[in-house]
Each structure stands twice: as C-alpha cells, then as structure tokens.
Amino acid sequence: MQFHVITIFPEMFPSPLSASLLKKAQDKGIVSCTVHNLRDYTTDKHHAVDDAPYGGGQGMVMKPEPIVTALETICQSLTNPWRILLCPQGTPLTQTKVAELARHPSLVMVCGRYEGFDERIRPFIDEELSIGDYILSGGEMAALVVIDAVARLIPGVVGNQESVEEESFSHGLLEYPQYTRPEEFRGMRVPEVLLSGNHAKITSWRQQQSLQRTRERRPDLLGESEARLVNDLP
C-alpha cells in the first residue's frame, strides 16, 4: 500500500509517520508514506498556493493549478491511484469506508487549508472524505487518521490480525470491556466469567457487553448489527 499526501505543511508528518506500527510497516516494506510539498508544484516566484475568492468574502482559496499539477505528476507513476480530497463536505470516514480504502493499491490525499479549494479541482478527485463534524486548521491531521486507520487493515502491519477484527466498529459495534492483572484493583474485581476458562460463556459475555456498551454510548450504530448479534447469542 502506498500513501501519498499533498500539503503545504510537510513538516507535520515525519514524527507520527516514524513511530509505532507505521514505522515498523514502512521498515518491512508493507506500506510506504510519501509527503509532497504543494509549493513545489507552483510556477510563480512566490510559490503561491492561494488567492482571494471571486465575489469577495473572508479568507483565501487554494488555487487549482498547483493541486492539479501535483495530482497529475504524482499519479503518473502509480497503478490505479485513488485520489482523495480531505474536506468538511466529504463522506464521513467510518470503519466500513476504511476497509474500502484498504483495497486500493495507492491513496493520494490532498490536504485543505484556508477557506477551501477552487471548485475546479473536483473533476480531478475520486472521493471527498471528512473525519468528523468539527473544524480543523487543515487536512493534515485527517490524512494521518486515514493513513493509520487504513494501514492497520493491511496484512502484516498489526502482529495479531484477530485483535484488529475484534476492535470497536469492526463489526459495527463498540468493543467489550477488557481486563488484565491483577484480579482485584481497589475493590474492583475482574468478572468471574473471564476467569472461568469457559470459552463459550466468555464469548457470550463479550457479545452481550459489546451490545450493551453500544446501546448506552453509540445507539446510532445499532440496527442490522444489533439484530445479527442477538441472533448469534447462545
């Protein structure tokens, strides 16, 4: 899997991309992460990437020429690249969407800044994504979220693939409560069922807890997933 990021702040990426699972995955050659400075694709002496909006208004708008030039240049050397615009108007990022993105051999992400993009870049984009209904200073943090979420689904990135499959949202529900040693901490004990060694009962307890936690904290996730889980209970 190849990740390419187009940004005017490339200095935001080296630290998070050189730590933990992402670093190991790159060292193994499982994924690659390349950050491109949008200003390198400008043609004027000031390396301008933004200008005032036609019709007036607050702020500046990102110019179409450097973005499209960057996309065309980067994508020339890639096989079936999927071009993503990170913006508040995009499709919400969910675990289902992450799984879809993981099927592409390469993702090329454009990070927004200022008041947005010139509308004319959209014909050169395959998909627009948003990571939530809140305001960020730019798309850089969103790009890192996409990279981390997608990379986890690439075989070999996470050591225990089963742990990925059991995480929150992987089956449309929140994950069940987890416990480790000691058995008792400040009067709070590990549920007896987890100490029983009865795997059928443990599975049932975890399913019930997952459903209960989702119902309490994220009822919007329930529906088909809830019905499927209830049917699976022994």
TAMO-V816812 format. One record per residue. N is the residue number from 1. OMEGA is omega in radians with two decimals (* if undefined). Layout:
N/OMEGA, N/OMEGA
This chain:
1/3.10, 2/3.05, 3/3.05, 4/-3.11, 5/3.08, 6/-3.01, 7/3.01, 8/3.09, 9/-3.12, 10/-3.12, 11/3.13, 12/-2.96, 13/-3.03, 14/-3.07, 15/-3.13, 16/-3.13, 17/-3.11, 18/3.14, 19/2.97, 20/-3.02, 21/-3.12, 22/3.10, 23/-3.14, 24/-3.13, 25/3.09, 26/3.11, 27/3.13, 28/-3.11, 29/-3.14, 30/3.08, 31/3.01, 32/-3.12, 33/-3.13, 34/-3.13, 35/-3.09, 36/3.09, 37/-3.09, 38/-3.11, 39/3.10, 40/-3.09, 41/3.06, 42/-3.10, 43/-3.13, 44/-3.05, 45/-3.14, 46/-3.11, 47/-3.10, 48/3.11, 49/-3.10, 50/3.12, 51/-3.12, 52/-3.12, 53/2.98, 54/-3.14, 55/3.13, 56/-3.13, 57/-3.10, 58/3.00, 59/-3.10, 60/-3.12, 61/3.13, 62/-3.07, 63/-3.11, 64/-3.00, 65/-3.11, 66/-3.13, 67/-3.12, 68/3.09, 69/3.12, 70/-3.14, 71/-3.10, 72/-3.13, 73/-3.10, 74/-3.04, 75/3.14, 76/-3.05, 77/-3.08, 78/3.08, 79/3.12, 80/3.12, 81/3.08, 82/-3.00, 83/-3.02, 84/3.02, 85/-3.14, 86/-3.05, 87/-3.11, 88/-3.11, 89/-3.03, 90/3.05, 91/3.13, 92/3.11, 93/3.08, 94/3.12, 95/3.07, 96/3.11, 97/3.10, 98/3.13, 99/3.08, 100/-3.13, 101/-3.11, 102/3.13, 103/3.11, 104/3.13, 105/3.14, 106/3.09, 107/3.08, 108/-3.03, 109/3.10, 110/-3.13, 111/3.13, 112/3.04, 113/3.08, 114/-3.07, 115/3.12, 116/-3.04, 117/2.90, 118/-3.05, 119/-3.03, 120/3.06, 121/-2.99, 122/3.06, 123/-3.12, 124/-3.09, 125/3.11, 126/-3.05, 127/3.05, 128/-3.08, 129/3.02, 130/3.11, 131/3.08, 132/-3.11, 133/3.07, 134/-3.03, 135/3.01, 136/3.11, 137/3.14, 138/-3.07, 139/-3.08, 140/3.13, 141/3.09, 142/3.12, 143/3.12, 144/3.09, 145/-3.14, 146/-3.13, 147/-3.10, 148/-3.10, 149/-3.11, 150/-3.09, 151/-3.13, 152/-3.10, 153/3.11, 154/-3.12, 155/3.11, 156/-3.14, 157/3.07, 158/-3.06, 159/-3.11, 160/-3.09, 161/3.12, 162/3.13, 163/3.09, 164/-3.10, 165/-3.10, 166/-3.07, 167/3.09, 168/3.10, 169/-3.10, 170/3.09, 171/3.10, 172/-3.11, 173/3.06, 174/-3.10, 175/3.10, 176/3.11, 177/3.14, 178/3.12, 179/3.00, 180/-3.12, 181/0.14, 182/3.13, 183/3.12, 184/3.10, 185/3.12, 186/3.08, 187/-3.14, 188/-3.07, 189/3.00, 190/3.10, 191/-3.07, 192/-3.08, 193/-3.12, 194/3.11, 195/-2.99, 196/-3.06, 197/3.12, 198/-3.00, 199/3.12, 200/3.13, 201/3.12, 202/3.12, 203/3.13, 204/3.14, 205/-3.13, 206/3.10, 207/3.14, 208/3.13, 209/3.11, 210/3.12, 211/-3.13, 212/-3.12, 213/3.11, 214/3.14, 215/-3.10, 216/-2.97, 217/-3.11, 218/-3.12, 219/3.12, 220/-3.14, 221/-3.05, 222/-3.09, 223/3.12, 224/-3.13, 225/3.14, 226/-3.13, 227/-3.14, 228/-3.12, 229/3.13, 230/3.13, 231/-3.12, 232/-3.11, 233/-3.13, 234/*
